[in-house]
């Protein structure tokens, strides 16, 4: 391993035997968790999964996780507008898997209106300040 390489810097940050995850490991796990929440018969987009995992604008991260991941329902993840982004035999397999789950298509795109999985919004906690009621003078 070269001194100063990405891998050596990563190893320098984590102690041997520690159960601490790196930033990329945390990102990967949160994206995988979001993908696994999509039920059968529902679909989502790369961008929506990135937002649900806490990484708005991270659609490419979702693609990387799907490329490297195992036992993920990859067929339920589509491009913007419900478009299958894979090419060749993989695209055909994705469409067949989705149709077997009951997802309908309109031409080359899946029907997002009927089948899109809406992730619950994480709303920030609102602080309610209680002020004592004062009698008017």
C-alpha positions in Angstrom: 0.0 0.0 0.0 1.4 3.4 -1.0 2.1 5.9 1.6 -0.4 8.7 1.4 -2.9 6.6 -0.7 -6.6 6.8 0.1 -6.5 3.3 1.6 -3.6 4.1 3.9 -5.3 7.4 5.1 -8.4 5.4 5.9 -6.5 2.8 7.9 -4.7 5.6 9.8 -8.1 7.1 10.8 -9.5 3.9 12.3 -7.8 1.8 14.9 -7.3 -1.9 14.3 -10.1 -3.9 15.8 -12.3 -0.9 16.4 -16.0 -1.2 15.5 -16.1 2.4 14.3 -17.4 3.0 10.8 -15.9 5.4 8.4 -18.1 8.2 6.8 -18.4 6.2 3.6 -19.5 3.1 5.6 -22.2 5.1 7.4 -23.3 6.6 4.1 -23.5 3.2 2.5 -25.5 1.7 5.4 -28.0 4.5 5.4 -28.6 4.3 1.7 -29.0 0.5 1.9 -31.5 0.9 4.7 -33.5 3.4 2.6 -33.5 1.0 -0.4 -34.7 -1.9 1.8 -37.7 0.1 3.0 -39.2 0.1 -0.5 -41.9 -2.6 -0.4 -42.8 -5.0 -3.2 -44.9 -3.4 -5.9 -43.5 0.1 -5.2 -40.6 1.9 -6.8 -38.5 4.9 -6.1 -35.9 7.1 -7.8 -32.2 7.4 -7.1 -32.7 11.0 -6.0 -35.6 10.2 -3.6 -33.5 7.4 -2.0 -30.6 9.8 -1.5 -32.8 12.4 0.1 -34.4 9.8 2.4 -31.0 8.6 3.5 -29.9 12.2 4.3 -27.8 12.9 1.2 -29.7 15.3 -1.0 -28.1 15.5 -4.4 -26.5 12.1 -3.9 -28.2 10.1 -6.6 -24.8 8.9 -7.9 -24.0 7.6 -4.4 -27.1 5.4 -4.6 -26.0 4.0 -7.9 -22.6 3.2 -6.4 -24.2 1.4 -3.5 -26.4 -0.6 -5.7 -23.5 -1.5 -7.9 -21.5 -2.9 -5.0 -24.3 -4.1 -2.8 -25.7 -7.6 -2.2 -29.3 -8.7 -1.4 -30.8 -5.4 -2.2 -34.1 -5.0 -4.1 -32.2 -3.2 -6.9 -35.1 -3.6 -9.4 -37.2 -1.1 -7.4 -34.8 1.8 -8.0 -35.3 3.8 -11.2 -34.2 7.0 -12.8 -36.1 10.3 -12.7 -39.5 10.0 -14.2 -39.6 6.2 -13.7 -37.1 5.5 -16.5 -35.0 2.3 -16.3 -31.4 3.5 -16.5 -29.8 0.1 -17.0 -29.0 -1.1 -20.5 -29.3 -4.4 -22.4 -30.3 -7.6 -20.6 -30.1 -6.0 -17.2 -32.9 -3.5 -18.3 -35.0 -6.3 -19.5 -34.5 -8.2 -16.3 -35.4 -5.2 -14.2 -38.6 -4.6 -16.2 -39.7 -8.3 -15.9 -39.0 -8.3 -12.1 -41.0 -5.1 -11.6 -43.9 -6.4 -13.8 -43.9 -9.6 -11.7 -44.3 -7.4 -8.6 -47.3 -5.7 -10.2 -45.7 -2.5 -11.4 -47.3 -1.1 -14.6 -45.4 0.6 -17.4 -46.3 3.4 -19.8 -44.0 2.8 -22.8 -40.4 2.7 -21.5 -41.2 4.3 -18.1 -42.8 2.9 -15.0 -46.0 4.5 -13.8 -44.7 6.6 -10.9 -48.0 8.1 -10.0 -49.4 4.7 -9.2 -46.4 2.9 -7.8 -44.0 5.5 -6.3 -43.0 4.8 -2.7 -43.1 8.1 -0.7 -40.6 8.1 2.1 -41.8 9.7 5.3 -40.5 13.3 5.7 -38.2 13.8 8.6 -39.4 17.1 9.9 -37.2 19.0 12.3 -38.5 19.1 15.8 -40.3 22.3 16.5 -39.5 23.9 19.9 -42.6 25.4 21.4 -41.9 28.0 23.9 -44.5 28.5 26.6 -44.7 32.0 27.8 -46.6 32.8 31.0 -49.9 34.5 30.4 -49.8 38.0 31.7 -52.8 39.9 32.7 -53.1 43.0 30.7 -52.4 46.2 32.5 
